[in-house]
Amino acid sequence: MFSKSKINEPAQKPAEAKPAASENRLDSARPDALSSEFKASAPKAKPPASVLSSDLHVTGNLKTTGDIQVEGSIEGDIRAHLLTVGEGATIKGEVIADDVVINGRIVGRVRGLKVRLTSTARVEGDIIHKTIAIESGAHFEGSVQRQDDPLTGNKNAPKPAAPKPAEG
């Protein structure tokens, strides 16, 4: 037993020195590794939605690749990834977004992959969508049209019509 502890003691001292040195190297490498991890994850991290408060009135177009939550009023077109229209919000213009959640009022065309009208929604205009959900109580005046890619405009409207005459 004594010989084992004597053997372990000298081995531990160099081993302790080596891990300490390697820990220092790891510690010095860790900030780089962590910063590279943060750099790699920073573009993946989604920024919070831009919120336009209820006392804000915007005249002009808004365009972002991020998310927008509107609580005020906007006179102009909006293009975003996710657009949430608050209950007291009013938008007069065209809306184009991957996801559109409407709790308030929109006067104008809505284009979205996923469009959701909640019970408090008021929409006056056409909705072009891939999927749509309309809750009971929502007010909607306009037409609804399904397209596979509603964000690109009317380019897809003739395409579904073209194969139908060819089939029949």
N, C-alpha and C positions, 0 to 999 in steps of 0.2 A: 504494500500500500504506500509506504513512504517513497519507494522508488517511483511509483506511478505519479505521485504528486510532484516529486522533483522533476520528473520528465515533463509533466504538464505545465509546471510553472515556467520553465524556460520557453516552452513552446507557446504558452499563453502570452508572454511578454512580446515576442516578435509578432505573434498573431494579433495581439491587441494593437501593436503599433501599425501593423499593416491595415487592419480595418479602419483605424483612426485616419490613416493617410488616405485610404480608399474612400472613407466617409467624407473626408475633406474634398476629395476629388468628386465624389458624388454630389456633395453639397454645392460645390462650385459648378458642377454640371447640372444640378437640379434646377437652378434658376433658369438656365438656358432651356432645359427640358420643359420646365413649367411654363416659361414664356413662350416656347414653341407650341406647347399644348394650348396655351391661351390664344396664341396667334392662330392656331389651327381651328380652335373652337370659336374664336371671335366672329368670323364671318358666318358661322353656323348659328350663333346666338341671335335670336330674333329681338330686334329693338321693340320697346313698348309702342303701342298705338299712339299716333298723334291725336290729341284731343282738341277739338275746337269748341270752346265753352259756349254756354247758352247766351252770353251777352256779346258774342262775336258775330259780326256780319261781314261776310267776304263777298266781294264782287270780283270774279275772275276764275280762272281754271286752276284746279289742283291736280298734280300728278306725282305719284310716288310708287315705289315697288313695295312699300310697307303697308301698314294698316292705318286707317283713319276712323276716328269716332267723332261724329258730328252731333253737337248738341245745339248749335246756333243755326244761322241761316246762311245759305250759299246761293249766289246767283252766278252760275257757271258750271262747266263740266268737271267731273271728277273721275280720275283713273287711279285705282289702288289695288292692292292684293285683297284686303278685307276691308269692306266699308260697313260700318255700323251707324245707322241713322237713329238718333235718340228720339224719344217720344215727343219732345218739344221742338225738334229740328225741322227745318224746311229747306229743301234743295230744289232749285229751279234750273234744270239743265240735264244733260245726259250723264248717266252713271255707268261706268265700265269697271267691273271688278271680278276677281275670281269668285269671291264670296260676298254676297250682299245680304245684310240683315236689316230689314226696314221696320222700325218701330214708329217712325214719324211720317212726314209728308214729303213726297217727291212729285214734282210736276216735270215730266220729261221721260225720255226713254231710259230703260234699265237693261243693261246687258251684263249677264253673269253666268258663270258655270253653275253656281249654286245660289239661288235666290230664295229668300225666306221673308214672307210678309207675316208679321205677328198680328195679333188681334187689334192693336192700336195703329196699324199701318194705314196710310192713305196714299194711294198711287194713282196719278192721272197721267197715263202714257202707256206706251207699249213695253212689254217685258219679253226679252229674248233670252232664253236660258237653256241650259243642259238639264238641270233638275230644278224643280220649284216646289215650294211648300207654302200654302196659304192657310193661315189659321182662321177659325171661325171668328167673325167680327171685323176682319180686315175689309177695308173699302178699296175697291179697284175699278177704275174705268180705263179701258183700253183693250188691246189685244195681247194674247199670249202666243208666243211662237217658240217651238223647241228647235235647237240647232246643236249639232255635235260640238261646234266651236263658235259659240256666240260672241266671243271677244273680237273676232276678226272683221265683223261687219256682215254685209249681205253677200259676201263671196260664196257662202255655202248654200244659200237659198236655191240657186239654179241647179246645183249638183244633185240634190235628191230628186228634183223634177226631171232631170235628163234621163236617168235610168228607167223611170216609169214608162215613158213612151217607147223606149227600146224593148221593154219587156212585153208590152201589150200590143 
